[in-house]
């Protein structure tokens, strides 16, 4: 199911389609290289297709092109979360990436602004994400649009063998 975007969305941003899966996977791998974790990028086309377009999608994606209809050069992949305190959904941005030679063109900002527009239009209470502490260019960009670090929270993760052991 392809979600529609708010009418004020930047025309360079559109919902992802099945045909975008190879481009998105390529961008995911570029992001993994940038984050020095290429070995961790293991998603397959089938997994992404099921997550985005299966009978019960669990994630959503929007893509960016320099010109409407042009090749995909950036993406944002997100899912809904829920705030028990606010009593409404929010958006959790899992990944945001624009190819290095396309940065500075406003596409990253347009992707984030589109997510904010989706949140506002649908009555969601927040958009949140994580950023690596060494990624100072991104942190500076996020702060420039009004985002603030949540220093009092620490991300916890249960994965791999620890998840398997605990989940038995």
N, C-alpha and C positions, 0 to 999 in steps of 0.2 A: 504494500500500500504506500503510495507516494503522498506525502503530506503537502498541503498547500502552504504558501508563505503569505505573510501579511502584505497588503497592497503597497505599503511604503518600502518594501524590501528593495535593495540595490539590484538593478537588472543583471548585474554580473554574477549574482548568487541565485541558485535554483536548487530544488530538492534533487537528491541523487536518484538515479534510475539503475535498473539492472545493468545497462550498458556501461555504467561508470565504475563497476566493480574492479576491472583491471587497473584503471587509473587510481582509484582509491587505495588499492593494495600497493601499488607502486609508491604512492605518497606515504603510506604507513611505513614502508621500508626506508624511505628517505628520512622520515622522522626518527625511526629507530637508529639509523646511522648518526644523525645529528645528536641524539641523546646518548650516544655511545652504548647502545644496547641492541645492535643489529641481530644478535643471536636469539633475542627474545621475540622477534617478530615472526610468528609462526602461523598466523591466520591464513586460511585457504579461501579461494573464491567461493567454494560451497558453503563454508561457515559464514562468511560475510553475507552471502545471498540469503541464507536462512535467517540470520539475525535481522537483516534489513527488510526483507521482502517475503518472509515465510508467512504461514497462516496467522501467527501471533508475533509480529515484530517486537523485538526487545530493545532495539536501538534505531536511531534515525540519523540521516546524514544530509548535509547540504554541501554543495560543491561550488567552487569559484572558478571563473574564467575571466581572462582579461577583457574579453568582449562577449556579449551575450551570444551563446551558441558556439563559442570557441572551445579549444581544448581545456580540460580540467587541469588547473595548476594549484589548487588548494582545496581543503575540505575541513569540515567540522563534523565530528561524530559525537552524538549525545544520546542520553536516555533520561527518562523522568525519574525523579526521586520524590520523596514526600517529607515535608516538615510537620512533625507532630505538634510543634509549638505554634506554627502559623496555620496549620490545618489545611494547607493547600500543597499542590505539587510544585516542584521546581525542576530546573534543568541541570543535569550534571554533564559538563563538557568533558568527554573522555579524551578526545584528541582534537587539536587545531593545528593545521600545518599549511603553510604556503611555500612553494618552491623558493629556494634561496634567491634566484635571480629575478623573482617577481615580488620580493619583499620591498616595502616602501611605496607600493602602488595603491595602498588602501584596501587591498583585498582581505587582509587579516582583520582589519577593523570592520569591514563590511560583513564578514562572517560572524564576528562577535555581535555586531549591532543587529544582525538578523535574528540571532538567538535571543537577544534582549527584546526585540519586537515580538517574537513568538511568545515569550514569557508574559509580556505586558498584555498582548491581545488575548491570551488564554487565561489570564488571571493567576499565573504562577507567581510564587513569592520570591524566587531568586534564581540566579544563574551562578553556578560555582564550578571550580576546577582546581586542579593541582598544577604546580609548576616546580621544576627542579630549582633548588636554591642557587645553583651556579648559573642559571640562565638569566643573567641580569638584563640582556636586551628585552626579553619577553616580560620580565617583571616590571621594567620601566614602562613598557608599552601598556601593560595592564593597569598600572597605577595612573597613567595619563588619561585613561577613560573612566577613572573613578573606582576601580576595583581596589580592595584592601586585603592584605594578608590576614589570615586568621591564626595568629601566632599561638593562641592558647589551645589549639587543637593539634593533635599529632595523628597522622595517618597510620593505621595498623593494617597489616595484610596477613592472611593465612593462605598459603599456596603450596604447591608441590607436595613433597613427602609429608610435611607437617599437616597439610589439609587432609591428605589421604589417611594418615594415622588418626587424626582427631575425628574424622567423619565416618570411621568404621562403626 
